[in-house]
Every structure is written in C-alpha cells, then in structure tokens.
Amino acid sequence: MPTQHSAPDSLDAKLDEIILHLKRIDRRDRMRMIGNFVHSLFSFAWIAIVIWSGWYFFQNSAEIMKSITNQAAASAAEYTKQQGSGLLDQLNKQYNFPNK
C-alpha cells in the first residue's frame, strides 16, 4: 500500500521530490533495458540453434537417413528373428514336421 506523503511546501522541496521520482524511474528503466537485452540474446541464441541444426541436417541428410535406415533394418531383423523362431517352433509342434 503506498504511503501518504505530505505535499512539500517550498518550490525547492517540490523540485527535490520530482528529481527523486525521476531517479527512481531512470533506475527502473535501466533495469528493464538490461533485462530486455538479455532476453533478446536468449531469443537470438535459440533462433541461431534452429537455423544451424536445419543447415546441418540439410548438409548431412544422406548420412543421417542412411544411419536411421540401418538402425531400423537391424531392429526389424532382430524382431523378425525373435518372432520367426517362435513361429517355426509352433508350426513344428502343430504339424509334426520331421527335423533334419
């Protein structure tokens, strides 16, 4: 809650009061300016990271896609091997195929 100030009587007191308020406003504006500058730096950093990562992916997209494809193929082969051996065992039990 703001405090009630009595009105200054003399002109010098009024001017001193105005100067005090202006100094407070100046200090607050300087802190806002510094805060906005730091905020802008962080914003530009994120924009730079996004642009750089897009450029990197564009330059190396063939290698990245090859790596992803190889990992997916290896994963699918492993899954198929695990599922396929179980399926073959079920077929052997169900139809009594002779073992070689």
Secondary structure, 3 states (H helix, E strand, C coil): CCCCCCCCCCHHHHHHHHHHHHHHHHHHHHHHHHHHHHHHHHHHHHHHHHHHHHHHHHHCHHHHHHHHHHHHHHHHHHHHHHHHHHHHHHHHHHHCCCCC
